């Protein structure tokens, strides 16, 4: 039995926009693959979750992270740099899911070792289509790294 058949995929969404959180949650709920979605509203909370600090002591290790770049407290670029600079976290795939289409942001995200970069569409139906595409690719096509639960 593979992980896909036995356990849900653990997803960490790092997003401060409640509307985008709701849409992502709905799109993943309608998907083909069982998943558990955890949400961090800013970069500081995301890193505490990933490092299992404080109230996140029992947080699951994500199989994939959906990371917005424009976040309060600590922006997504800083979060990405810390994730990919940490030997305990760097194997977790990070999908940048942001409104920025700036070439500078795209280049910087890949220079910081993002696994892919997706610009959020403004149209609601297209947004749901994009999230479902992320699910199809990252949860059914890609082989995720083995989990490292402590």
C-alpha positions in Angstrom: 0.0 0.0 0.0 1.4 3.4 -1.0 1.2 6.5 1.2 -1.4 7.9 -1.2 -3.7 5.0 -0.4 -3.1 5.0 3.3 -2.6 8.5 4.7 -3.8 11.9 3.6 -1.4 14.3 2.1 -0.4 17.0 4.6 -0.5 20.4 3.0 0.7 23.7 4.7 -0.9 26.8 3.1 0.9 30.0 4.1 -1.6 32.6 3.1 -2.9 35.8 4.8 -5.9 36.4 2.6 -8.9 34.7 4.1 -10.7 34.5 0.7 -7.8 32.7 -0.9 -7.6 30.3 2.1 -11.3 29.5 1.7 -11.0 29.0 -2.0 -8.0 26.7 -1.6 -9.7 24.7 1.1 -12.8 24.2 -1.1 -10.8 23.3 -4.2 -8.7 20.7 -2.2 -11.9 19.4 -0.5 -13.4 18.6 -3.9 -10.2 17.0 -5.1 -9.4 13.3 -5.8 -6.8 12.9 -3.1 -7.4 12.9 0.6 -5.5 15.7 2.3 -5.2 17.6 5.5 -4.9 21.4 5.1 -3.1 23.4 7.8 -3.0 27.2 7.4 -0.4 29.7 8.6 -1.5 33.4 8.2 2.1 34.8 8.1 5.7 33.9 7.8 6.5 33.8 11.5 3.6 31.4 12.1 4.6 29.2 9.2 8.2 28.8 10.5 6.9 28.0 14.0 4.6 25.4 12.5 7.4 23.8 10.5 9.7 23.8 13.5 7.0 22.5 15.8 7.4 25.4 18.2 5.0 26.5 20.9 1.4 25.6 20.1 2.6 23.8 17.0 4.5 21.1 19.0 2.3 18.4 17.5 2.0 19.9 14.0 2.3 17.4 11.2 5.2 17.6 8.8 3.8 18.9 5.5 4.3 16.8 2.4 4.0 20.1 0.4 3.9 23.8 1.2 1.8 26.3 -0.7 3.5 29.7 0.0 2.4 33.2 -0.8 5.2 35.7 -1.2 3.4 38.8 0.2 2.9 38.0 3.9 2.9 40.0 7.1 5.6 39.8 9.8 8.0 37.8 7.6 7.5 37.7 3.8 7.4 34.5 1.7 10.9 35.1 0.3 12.4 35.0 3.8 10.3 32.0 4.7 11.5 30.2 1.6 15.1 31.0 2.3 14.8 29.7 5.8 13.0 26.5 4.7 15.6 25.7 2.0 18.5 26.6 4.3 17.3 24.2 7.0 18.5 20.6 6.5 15.5 19.3 8.4 13.0 21.2 6.1 14.7 21.6 2.7 13.3 18.4 1.2 9.7 19.6 1.6 8.5 20.8 -1.8 7.5 24.5 -1.8 5.1 25.8 -4.4 5.0 29.5 -4.6 1.3 30.6 -5.1 1.2 34.3 -5.3 -0.3 37.3 -7.1 3.1 38.6 -8.2 4.0 38.3 -11.8 7.2 40.3 -11.5 10.1 38.6 -13.2 12.3 39.7 -10.3 10.1 37.7 -7.9 10.0 34.6 -10.1 13.8 34.7 -10.5 14.4 35.2 -6.8 12.0 32.4 -5.9 13.8 29.9 -8.1 17.2 31.2 -6.9 16.0 30.4 -3.3 15.1 26.9 -4.5 11.3 27.1 -4.9 10.0 23.9 -6.5 7.6 25.9 -8.8 6.1 29.3 -9.1 2.4 29.8 -9.9 0.7 33.2 -10.3 -2.8 33.3 -8.7 -5.5 34.1 -11.2 -7.9 36.8 -10.2 -10.9 35.0 -11.7 -12.4 32.7 -9.0 -13.1 29.7 -11.3 -9.5 29.9 -12.7 -8.2 30.1 -9.1 -10.0 26.8 -8.3 -8.7 25.3 -11.5 -5.1 26.3 -10.6 -5.4 24.7 -7.1 -6.9 21.5 -8.6 -4.0 21.5 -11.0 -1.5 21.8 -8.2 -3.3 18.9 -6.5 -3.2 16.7 -9.6 0.5 17.4 -10.2 1.9 17.3 -6.7 -0.4 14.7 -5.1 -0.8 12.2 -8.0 2.0 12.6 -10.5 5.0 13.6 -8.5 6.7 11.2 -6.1 6.9 13.2 -2.8 9.9 12.7 -0.5 9.4 10.1 2.2 7.9 11.5 5.3 10.2 12.4 8.2 8.0 12.4 11.2 9.6 13.0 14.5 
